Amino acid sequence: MKKEIFAAALTIAVFACSSKKEGKLPIFGHREVVVNEVNGQKAVDTVYHTIADFEFINQDSLPVTNKTFEGKIYVADFFFTSCRTICPKMKTQMLRVYDSIQAMPDVLILSHTIDPEHDDVARLHDFAERLGVSSTKWHFVTGEQDKIYDIAQTSYFATAMVDKTEPDGFIHSGAFLLIDKERRIRGKYDGTVEEDVNRLIKDIKKLRQEYAD
């Protein structure tokens, strides 16, 4: 798998939702300034990029949609169970994230397989069971390949595609995406690098604090 894919994340426009002094995380993606009229007065609002609606099936054969994450912060990634390149490193690092959020009821993990033809519900259930993780905190989802690839590329700005020149037949980003309760991307991290995942773990706490303030 080409690690340089992650570098493509640098092309994404990043817009700070607050000043550095306030210490809030940036908001990733495009934004639009919308002017509305309220009680005869012009009101200016900023509309940020958000994760599109989705519906997939998790390792327990249960539907997983945006409503599953309503009022939640979550970390998303893309993988496949037979991956022999970057996925083992990503799995090790995401397990660290999983362990770090056990006492955080408002934080979940969402992992999308990019090989749904092979990764059916039974295989995802076995994969999660071998990791020793619970679907109440970590959803492994499968679904229609086109829908998974589309949401990866257009919502999460992550690479996910078939590539027969690759050892396992697919190419995907090693990114971990931090999503806030408004479905906005608040951070992007290299899931194969321990130091970057350390930053993610810290940023989860920082994002939770935004909602506590």
RODO-2510 file (C-alpha; in nm, 4 decimals, decimal comma):
residues 213
     n   res          X          Y          Z
     1     m     0,0000     0,0000     0,0000
     2     k     0,1352     0,3402    -0,0903
     3     k     0,1982     0,5391     0,2283
     4     e     0,2268     0,8563     0,0257
     5     i    -0,1519     0,8485    -0,0131
     6     f    -0,1759     1,0014     0,3305
     7     a     0,0167     1,3023     0,2051
     8     a    -0,2801     1,3832    -0,0163
     9     a    -0,4557     1,4989     0,2984
    10     l    -0,2370     1,8059     0,2855
    11     t    -0,4303     1,9296    -0,0147
    12     i    -0,7467     1,9631     0,1915
    13     a    -0,8337     2,3178     0,2884
    14     v    -0,8390     2,3670     0,6634
    15     f    -1,0453     2,6378     0,8246
    16     a    -1,0051     2,7256     1,1913
    17     c    -1,3334     2,7429     1,3759
    18     s    -1,1793     2,9656     1,6418
    19     s    -0,8620     3,1493     1,7244
    20     k    -0,5501     2,9657     1,8378
    21     k    -0,5857     3,1433     2,1685
    22     e    -0,9100     2,9532     2,2305
    23     g    -0,7258     2,6290     2,1557
    24     k    -1,0037     2,4671     1,9523
    25     l    -0,9387     2,2169     1,6781
    26     p    -0,9702     2,3298     1,3140
    27     i    -1,2582     2,2296     1,0884
    28     f    -1,1521     2,0528     0,7677
    29     g    -1,3044     2,0914     0,4235
    30     h    -1,4758     2,3631     0,2253
    31     r    -1,7055     2,6195     0,3823
    32     e    -1,9730     2,8540     0,2569
    33     v    -2,0777     3,1885     0,3964
    34     v    -2,4574     3,2145     0,3944
    35     v    -2,6459     3,5398     0,4463
    36     n    -3,0014     3,5148     0,5766
    37     e    -3,2525     3,7776     0,6770
    38     v    -3,3831     3,7484     1,0322
    39     n    -3,6380     4,0028     1,1552
    40     g    -3,5350     4,2404     0,8816
    41     q    -3,1677     4,2123     0,9730
    42     k    -2,8962     4,0356     0,7760
    43     a    -2,7432     3,7403     0,9603
    44     v    -2,4188     3,5863     0,8380
    45     d    -2,3577     3,2169     0,9029
    46     t    -2,0792     2,9778     0,8019
    47     v    -2,1780     2,6353     0,6708
    48     y    -1,9006     2,3745     0,6919
    49     h    -1,8446     2,0478     0,5074
    50     t    -2,0151     1,7564     0,6860
    51     i    -2,0216     1,3785     0,6488
    52     a    -2,3029     1,2734     0,4130
    53     d    -2,5883     1,0478     0,5194
    54     f    -2,4995     0,6782     0,5136
    55     e    -2,6363     0,3353     0,5995
    56     f    -2,4179     0,0290     0,6414
    57     i    -2,4339    -0,3000     0,8361
    58     n    -2,2053    -0,3772     1,1292
    59     q    -2,0500    -0,6946     1,2674
    60     d    -2,3683    -0,7746     1,4614
    61     s    -2,5890    -0,7482     1,1489
    62     l    -2,7292    -0,4186     1,2778
    63     p    -2,7826    -0,1084     1,0635
    64     v    -2,5346     0,1722     1,1266
    65     t    -2,6360     0,5209     1,0129
    66     n    -2,5670     0,8821     1,1017
    67     k    -2,8207     0,8446     1,3812
    68     t    -2,5928     0,5839     1,5421
    69     f    -2,3462     0,8680     1,5979
    70     e    -2,5970     1,1375     1,6879
    71     g    -2,4553     1,3364     1,9778
    72     k    -2,1295     1,1423     1,9515
    73     i    -1,7699     1,2108     1,8552
    74     y    -1,6195     0,9324     1,6459
    75     v    -1,3014     0,8189     1,4754
    76     a    -1,3391     0,6766     1,1230
    77     d    -1,1050     0,4758     0,9022
    78     f    -1,1009     0,2445     0,5982
    79     f    -0,9482    -0,1040     0,5934
    80     f    -1,0071    -0,4649     0,4854
    81     t    -0,9552    -0,7820     0,6864
    82     s    -0,7190    -0,9528     0,4401
    83     c    -0,4892    -0,6507     0,4073
    84     r    -0,1246    -0,7429     0,4681
    85     t     0,0381    -0,4015     0,4283
    86     i    -0,0656    -0,0998     0,6350
    87     c    -0,3778    -0,2461     0,8000
    88     p    -0,1938    -0,4437     1,0719
    89     k    -0,0230    -0,1215     1,1843
    90     m    -0,3545     0,0644     1,1692
    91     k    -0,5235    -0,2089     1,3737
    92     t    -0,2582    -0,1874     1,6447
    93     q    -0,2911     0,1902     1,6648
    94     m    -0,6727     0,1920     1,6571
    95     l    -0,6722    -0,0568     1,9453
    96     r    -0,4810     0,2086     2,1402
    97     v    -0,7545     0,4582     2,0562
    98     y    -1,0191     0,2030     2,1582
    99     d    -0,8533     0,1482     2,4947
   100     s    -0,8263     0,5244     2,5509
   101     i    -1,2011     0,5905     2,5048
   102     q    -1,3443     0,3208     2,7315
   103     a    -1,4521     0,5774     2,9907
   104     m    -1,5918     0,8146     2,7245
   105     p    -1,9571     0,7268     2,6489
   106     d    -1,9752     0,9957     2,3802
   107     v    -1,6855     0,8611     2,1678
   108     l    -1,7080     0,5730     1,9175
   109     i    -1,5040     0,4186     1,6341
   110     l    -1,6292     0,3449     1,2800
   111     s    -1,4212     0,1210     1,0490
   112     h    -1,5397     0,0696     0,6896
   113     t    -1,4230    -0,2315     0,4896
   114     i    -1,3267    -0,1445     0,1328
   115     d    -1,3607    -0,5118     0,0323
   116     p    -1,7288    -0,5829     0,1081
   117     e    -1,7422    -0,8793    -0,1303
   118     h    -1,5006    -1,0647     0,0989
   119     d    -1,5730    -0,8893     0,4289
   120     d    -1,9303    -0,9944     0,4985
   121     v    -2,0964    -0,9640     0,8397
   122     a    -1,9708    -1,3029     0,9596
   123     r    -1,6113    -1,2182     0,8711
   124     l    -1,6323    -0,8769     1,0374
   125     h    -1,7860    -1,0360     1,3472
   126     d    -1,4997    -1,2848     1,3656
   127     f    -1,2467    -1,0055     1,3106
   128     a    -1,3923    -0,7951     1,5936
   129     e    -1,4147    -1,0983     1,8208
   130     r    -1,0485    -1,1829     1,7652
   131     l    -0,9587    -0,8234     1,8522
   132     g    -1,1664    -0,8507     2,1688
   133     v    -1,3634    -0,5316     2,1001
   134     s    -1,7287    -0,4468     2,1534
   135     s    -1,9695    -0,3166     1,8894
   136     t    -2,1036    -0,0718     2,1461
   137     k    -1,7761     0,1190     2,0999
   138     w    -1,6313     0,0024     1,7671
   139     h    -1,8428    -0,0606     1,4580
   140     f    -1,6962    -0,2578     1,1681
   141     v    -1,9252    -0,1973     0,8728
   142     t    -1,9834    -0,3405     0,5276
   143     g    -2,2205    -0,2458     0,2470
   144     e    -2,2289    -0,1610    -0,1222
   145     q    -1,8763    -0,1041    -0,2496
   146     d    -1,9651     0,2048    -0,4547
   147     k    -2,1274     0,3717    -0,1547
   148     i    -1,8287     0,2967     0,0680
   149     y    -1,5836     0,4337    -0,1890
   150     d    -1,7978     0,7404    -0,2499
   151     i    -1,8273     0,8361     0,1153
   152     a    -1,4544     0,7739     0,1648
   153     q    -1,3587     1,0112    -0,1129
   154     t    -1,6295     1,2787    -0,0981
   155     s    -1,7071     1,2946     0,2745
   156     y    -1,3892     1,1861     0,4527
   157     f    -1,1395     1,2931     0,1816
   158     a    -0,9797     0,9493     0,2120
   159     t    -0,8487     0,7221    -0,0641
   160     a    -1,0303     0,3912    -0,1205
   161     m    -1,0308     0,2081    -0,4520
   162     v    -0,9573    -0,1133    -0,6393
   163     d    -0,6016    -0,1293    -0,7733
   164     k    -0,4939    -0,4623    -0,9212
   165     t    -0,1310    -0,3463    -0,9276
   166     e    -0,1252    -0,3512    -0,5471
   167     p    -0,0303    -0,6717    -0,3562
   168     d    -0,3813    -0,7136    -0,2118
   169     g    -0,5755    -0,5598    -0,5017
   170     f    -0,6823    -0,2417    -0,3235
   171     i    -0,5398     0,0953    -0,2337
   172     h    -0,6545     0,2993     0,0637
   173     s    -0,5534     0,5747     0,2959
   174     g    -0,4074     0,4996     0,6372
   175     a    -0,5844     0,8026     0,7789
   176     f    -0,7818     0,8160     1,1016
   177     l    -1,0489     1,0890     1,0843
   178     l    -1,1823     1,2662     1,3940
   179     i    -1,5486     1,3622     1,3483
   180     d    -1,7374     1,5931     1,5837
   181     k    -2,1006     1,5856     1,6953
   182     e    -2,2004     1,8055     1,4016
   183     r    -2,0525     1,5535     1,1519
   184     r    -1,7564     1,7815     1,0722
   185     i    -1,3968     1,6611     1,0274
   186     r    -1,1860     1,8038     1,3093
   187     g    -0,8604     1,6150     1,2576
   188     k    -0,6765     1,3811     1,0202
   189     y    -0,3977     1,1531     1,1454
   190     d    -0,1670     0,8897     0,9990
   191     g    -0,2931     0,5667     1,1547
   192     t     0,0381     0,3921     1,0916
   193     v     0,2433     0,6366     1,3001
   194     e     0,2343     0,6112     1,6797
   195     e     0,3201     0,9780     1,7346
   196     d     0,0323     1,0899     1,5131
   197     v    -0,2094     0,8607     1,6961
   198     n    -0,0839     1,0029     2,0257
   199     r    -0,1943     1,3403     1,8915
   200     l    -0,5351     1,1958     1,7993
   201     i    -0,5854     1,0608     2,1503
   202     k    -0,5058     1,4049     2,2912
   203     d    -0,7304     1,5762     2,0369
   204     i    -1,0263     1,3549     2,1316
   205     k    -0,9972     1,4907     2,4849
   206     k    -0,9616     1,8442     2,3519
   207     l    -1,2729     1,8059     2,1348
   208     r    -1,4747     1,6675     2,4246
   209     q    -1,3707     1,9683     2,6270
   210     e    -1,5138     2,1991     2,3585
   211     y    -1,8554     2,0508     2,4266
   212     a    -1,8072     2,0696     2,8022
   213     d    -1,7186     2,4419     2,7991
***
